[in-house]
């Protein structure tokens, strides 16, 4: 039977595990993966390297854990948005804007280096299928609300969005453009053409509101 000491140890271990993930995620995204050493993370957390290696045997294992947690949180947000009652186009704006703000904080080196870590790259590639389903779900809900046309192949549109979104929506790779310009042109390119007259009117209203709000 588990004792109080066992429970306390488990809580402390989980707390340290989360602290390691928090620190590693911020450093990987800020500096890139190769630039961050396990020694650096241990030093920041004021723990021994031995303790860190007991939790994560190597940097790739740590990177995979941070990536999984990030993607799982993102999936939870997607599901919460989809389960929210309201106009799908307004929700789409919120999702895209939040995604852009998140990407703005990440060094482009981070994305370039992911492919050097096989287990992480494999997980990211597998997760693309789930992201494809997320985009398709948004678009199909838009059809139900009369915002998107019924003659669009949304599976194809979803694939195109997924293939292009990482670079298109990364403001650090498009340094000559503002966050607002990237957002507006992405929405026009990928979503406005899928809209019905009702959807076009709504998306133009949302775009104008976004321009005013972000160009002050």
N, C-alpha and C positions, 0 to 999 in steps of 0.2 A: 504494500500500500504506500503511495507517495507521501512523503513527510512534508512538513512546513519548509524545511531546509531545501528539499528538492524543488518545491514550488518557487521559493525565493530565488534559487539558482537559475531556474528556467526563465524567470522574469528578467533577471539581470543579464542573462545571455541574450535574450531577445532584444533587450534595450541596446546592448552593445552592437548586436547584429544590425539593427536599424541605424544606429549612429554611423557605423562603417559604411553602409549603403548611402546614407545622406551625404557624407563627406566625399566618398568616391564618385558619386554621380555628379556633384558640383565640379569637382576637379577634372574629371574626364571631359565634361562638356565645356569647361572654361579653357583648358589648356590642350586638349587632345589626349588620346589614350597613351601614346608612347612616352609623352613627356611626364606622365605621372608614375612615380615608383611606389611600390608597396611600402617602402621605408618612409616616404613622404606622408602617406595616409596614417601610418602608425604614429609618426611624429605629431601630426596635427591632432590626433585623438589622445595623445599622451598615453599610449599603450605600447607594450613591447612588440617587436616584430614577431616574436614567437606566438604571442596571443593572437595577433592578426592572422598568422598562417594556420593557426588551429581552426579559425573560422572559415577562412578562404585559402586553400592550398596554393593558389597562384592568381595572377592578375586576370587571366581570362575567365576564371570561375567567378571572380568578383564582378567583372564587367558584364557577364551573362546575368548575374543576379540583379544588378542595377537596371539592365535593359528590360528584363522580364517585369520588374516592379513598375517601371515607367510605362510600359505598354499595357499592363493590367490596369493601372490607374486610368489611362487614356480610354481603355475599353469601357470601364465603369462610367466614365463621363458620357461616352457615346450612348450607352444604354439608357442613362438617365435622361439625356436629351430626347431620345426616341420615344421614351415613355411619358414625356411631358406633353400635355395638351397645349395646342397653340399652332400658329402658322409655321410650317416647316421651313420656309425661306428665312424667317427671322431666326430660327434655331440654327440654320445653316450658317448665317452670318456670325453668330456667336461662336460656333465651332471653329470656323475658319480664322476668325480674329484671334481667338485664344491660341490656336495652333501657331499662328504667325508670331505672336508675342513670345511664345515658348521658344520657337526657333531662333528668334533674334538674340537670345541669350547664349546660344550654342556656337562654338567655333566650328567653321567648316572643316577644319582638320579632323574633328571628331568623326564626321560622316565618312571622310576619305579613308580613315584608318580602320573602320569597323570590319572591312572585308579581310583584314589580316588575322582575324581571330575566328577560326572555322566554326566553332560551336555557336558563337554569337551571330555570325553571318547567316548560318543555317536557320537560327531562330527568327531572325529578322525577315528572311525570305518566306518562311512559313507564316509569319504574322501578316504578310501582305495579303494573304487570302482572306483573313478576318477583316482587314481594312477595306478590301474590295467589297465584302458583304456589308460593311457599315455604309459606304458610299451608296451602294445599290439600295439599301433600306431607306436612306434619306430621299433618294430620287423617287422611289416607288411610293413613298408616303406623300410626296409632292403631287404625284399623279392623282392619288385619292382625294387630295384637297383641291384639285383643279388648277394647280399652279404650273405643273409640267405637262407637256404634250404627251398624248398616248401613243404617238407613232415613232417615238424615240427608242432605240435599242440601248436600254440603260446598262446592260451588262457591258456593252462596248464602251459607252461613255465612262463607266466606272473604271474600266481597265486603263483608258487613256489618262484619266485623272490620277490614278495611282502611279502610272509610269512616269508622269511628268511633275507631280506635286512636290517631290522632295527638293528638286532644284528650283522649280518655279516659285515655290513658297519660301525659299531660304533667302532672306534679305541680305545675309552676309555674302552670298555668292552673286548678288546683284547690287553692288555697292553704289552704282550710279542712280539708283532709284530709291524713293522713299518707301516706307512700309505701306503708306496709304496708296501709292501708285501701284505697287505690286498687288495689293489686295483687290483694288478696283478692277485692274486688268485681268486678274485671274478669274474673278467672278463673271466679268463680261464674256471672257473667252470660253469658259467651261459650262456656265450655268444659264446665262441669259438666253442663249440660243435654244435651250431646251424648254423654255417657258411658253405657256399659253399667253393670250393677251392679258388675262388677269395676273399671271405671274410676272410678265414684263412690267406692268404698271407697279406691282408691289416691289419688284427688285430695283426698279429705277428710283422709287421712293426711298428704299433702304440705302441705295448707293449715295443718293444726294445727302441723306441724313449723315451717312458715314463721312462723306467729304467735309461737310460743315463741321462735324464734331472733331475731326482729326487735322484740319487745316487751320485751326485757330492759332 
